[in-house]
Amino acid sequence: MTTLGNYELKAQIAQGGFARIYQASHRFLDEPACIKHTRIAGKEYNDLLLQEAKILWQLNEHHSIPHSKDYFPLPDGSSAMVMDYIDGKPLDEFLPKGKRMHSEDASWIMERLLSALHYAHYKGVIHGDLKPSQVLIEPKKHDIKLIDFGLSVVKPTSGTKPLGYTEAYVSPEVIEGKTPLPQTDLYGAGVVFMYALGGDVARKTLPADVPEPLAEFCMSLLRYDPIKRPSWEKENLLDKFSDLREQAFGRRHSSARRK
C-alpha cells in the first residue's frame, strides 16, 4: 500500500500491537500527515481503530492531543485512520534508558501531560495505557502529544473492564481487572514523570536530588489505592503542580528547554 485516498505513504515510523504507523503526505495539499493502519484485517482491530478515531475526533481542541482527520475501511478488510503528523520523539527515545532530565524539563512535560489528561477526563475519556512511549516530545514547540488511545474507554461504568495494559507501567487496579478511572491515568502520569526524572520505574524510587515537592507529588500519584491518589474532584491538579514548580524552581512556568 503506497497510497490511501488523497494520501501518499512515505515511510513506516512505528508499529504497535495491532497497527502500523506511517508518515504520509497529502497528494494535493502537499501537507504532512500520519496514517495508522491495522496490521491484520478483522472486526476486532477495525473496531479498536474506529473507536480511537472517534475519541481523537472528540478531543480535537487540545494542543497536546493529536487530531483525527479521517477514517477509511479498506478493500482488504483492514482500516486506516489519518491523523496529524507530529514532529517529535517518544519520551523513551528522546531520553534513552539510564539518562535523566533536569527536573525542570521533566516538570514542563508533566504539566503538559496533566493538562491533556484533564481535558480528556472532562470529556469522559480514560486513556488506559499511559507510558513513556505514548508521550511524544516536541522540543521546537515546547509541547508534547499524548498518543495511542487504542485501549481507551469512554465514560466507563462499574462493569467496564480494561481493554489491555503494559505490564511495566500498569496500575494495580487494572491488573485486578477493575474499572479504569481518571486516577488510573494519573498513576500512569506518575510513572512517566518518574521515568523523566531518572527514577527506577520497576522499584518506584526517585533520585535523591529530585526537589522534595516534586518527589512527593510523583509518589502520591503512585499510591496503591486509587481513591487515595490525587484527583480532579479533590483539587485543581494543574494549579497545584504550578505551585510545586514555584516552590522547587522559583517560577511556575519555564519557556525554554534547559540543556
N, C-alpha and C positions, 0 to 999 in steps of 0.2 A: 504494500500500500504506500504510494508516493503522493497521492492527492486525496483530499477529503472535501468534497463540495468546493468551496472557494478557497481552500487552504492547501498549500504545498508543504509536505513534511520535509524538514531539513535534516534532523538527526534525533536519535533516541537519547534522552538525557537522564532517564531514571526508569526503574521498574519496581513496582510494588507487589503486594500479594496477589492481586487479580488484574492488574493493568500495567501497561507501559506508558511512559510519558515522552512526548515528542516536542521538540522545538519546531514551530511552523511559521509560515508567513502567508498573509492574505494575498491571493493571486492578483487582485486588482488594486487594493489599497496599499500594498507593499508595507504592511504593518505586522509586527511580530505577534505571535500567539502561542499558546501551549495546547496540545491535544492529549487527552487521556483516553486510551483505547483499551478495551477489555482484551486480555490475552487469550481467553478461552470463550468461545461462543456459548451462550446458555442463559436461561432466565435468571438464575441466581446472581450472576455477576452483572448482567444488564440491569437488574433491579437495584443493585447496590450503586451502580454508576448513575442511574436515573435519580435515585434518592439524593445522591451527592450533588448532582446538577441542580435539583430543586432547592436544596439547602443553600448552596452558594448564590443562587439567583435571589433568594430571600435575604441574604446577608450582604447585599451589594453596595451598602453605603458606608462600610468601614474600610479605612485605608490600610489596615493590617490583615485583611482577609481578601483572597483573590476573588475575582468576579467570574461567574459562569456566563459565557456569551452565546452558547448554542449546544444542542444535543442531537446526535444522529443515530438512529438504528441503521445498521449496515446489512447489505445483502447476504453476507456470510453468517448472519446470526449474532455477530458481535455488535458493539455500540461504541460511540465516542462522544466525548464532551470537549468543547472548546472553552478555554479559559485565558485570562491574562497571561502573558509571558512575564516572568519575574527574573530580573537581573540580579540574582543573589545566590548564596550557597547555604545549604543546611548547616545548622549550628555545629553538628558533629563533623562536618568537613571544614567549615570556617575555623573551628577550634579543634585541631587534632587531639586525640586521646593523650593525656599526660600534660597537656598545656592548660593554661587558665587565662582568664581575662582580668584586667583591672576591675575591681569591684564596682567602679562607677560605670564602666562599659556594660557589665552584666546587669546593672540596675536599669539602664535605659531600655535594654532589651526586655527585661522583666516588666517594666512599665507598659511597653507596647503590647506585650502578651496579655497582661491583665486587662488592658483596655479592650482588646479583641474578644477576650472571654466575657467581659461584662456585656458587650453588645450581643454576642451570641446567646448568652444566657437570658438576656432580656427578651430575645426572640424565641426562647424556648428550646434552643439547640444545645445539646451536650456533645462536645467533640468526641470524647470517649477514648482517645488513643494518643494523648499528648506525650511527646518525647523529643529529644534534641533534633532528630532528623525531620520533624514536622515543623520546625521553626526556621524559615529562610531569613538570612541576614542580608539586608540591603544597605551596605555602608554608605553608598553615594546619597541615598535618600534619608539616611539616619532613621531607618524604619525596619520592620520585619514583616513577614507574611506567615500567618498560621495556615498550614496547608493540610490536605488529605482528610476530608470529612467523610471518608468512605465507611467508617464504623460509627458514625454519629447517630444519635437518636433525637427525635423531636418531641417535646412535651411528654416526657416519659411518665408512666403511671406506675403504681405499685407492682404491676405484672410485667413491666418492661424488663427484658433481660439484656445484658451486654452482647453486642454483636461480635466481639473479639477483643484481643488486647495483645500488648507486647510485654512479655514476662518481666523483663528487667525494669520496667517503668510503671507497672500496673499498680493501682491502689488496692488495698486489702478487700474492700467491699466488692470490687469487680471479680477478684479471684474467687470470692464466695458466691458469685453468681447473682449478686443483689443489683437492684436498680441503679443505674448511673445517675449521679446527682451533679449539680454545679460544683459541689465540694470535691467530686471525683476529678474534675478538670483542674481544680485548684491544687489538688495533690500533684497532678502531672506538671503544673506550672512550677511547683516547688522543686520537683525533680530537675526540670530544665534549668531553673535558677541555680540549683546546687551544682549541676554539670558546668554551667558557665563560670561559676565561682571557683572551679577547680576541686570540688568536693568528690568524695567517694560515693557514687550513687548506690553501689551494692551495699555498703555498710551504713549509708545515710549519715556521713560525717562531713564536716567542713574544715578547711584550713583554719588554723588558729588566728591568722591575721585578718580574717573577714570582719568588718566592722560589726560590733555586737548587735546593734538594732536590726541589721540585715540578716544576720545569722539567726536571731530569734524569730524573725518573721518567716524565714525559709523553713525552719524546723516546725513552726506552728502549722504550716500547710501540710506537713507530712505526718500529722498525728494519725494513729490507727483508726480511731473512731471519727467518721466524717462529721458527726454532729459537734465534735469538739474542735474542728478546724474553723478558721475564719470563714465568714460567709458574707454575701452581699446583703442579706437580710439584717445582719447584726451591725454592719458599718460600711461606709464607703471605702473599699479597699484601695482605690486609686488615690484618694486623699491621704489615707493612712500611709501608703507607700511613699508618697511625696514627702510627708512629714519625716519618715525614716531616712530618706535621702538627705534631707536638710540636716538631720542630726548627724549623719555619717560624713557628709561632704561640705556642709555649709551652704548648700543650694538645693533647690527642689528639682531642677532640670539641668541637663547638660546638652550643649548644642553641637558638639563635635566629638568624634570618637578619639579616645585617648590612645596613644601608642604604648 
